Amino acid sequence: MSCARNAILATLIVVAQAQDAVAAPCIAPERPFLPQSREDMRLYADLLRADFETYIAEVQTYFRCLDEERARAFVEAREVTEQYGQFQRAQE
């Protein structure tokens, strides 16, 4: 097999593996609702408190997901850049 065919095959294999490795997208949590009325705030205090605490926990998970995705994308971009260099050299 020629060098160009090997490079193309290697690139296709890496692309297929990368597509399998892509994680689920990071989904931002829904912002909690806060009623305008102080009376409603007092009436539903336990529910509202739970909603805010859930949001705070979920937004931390969301931030971790974004950090992990950013790191993964940097690694992928570096690998793709290296592969593109291999492709360019194979064209010479």
Secondary structure, DSSP 4 states (H G I P E B T S, - for coil): --HHHHHHHHHHHHHHHHHHHPPPPP-PPPPPP--S-HHHHHHTHHHHHHHHHHHHHHHHHHHHHHHHHHHHHHHHHHHHHHHHHHHHHHH-
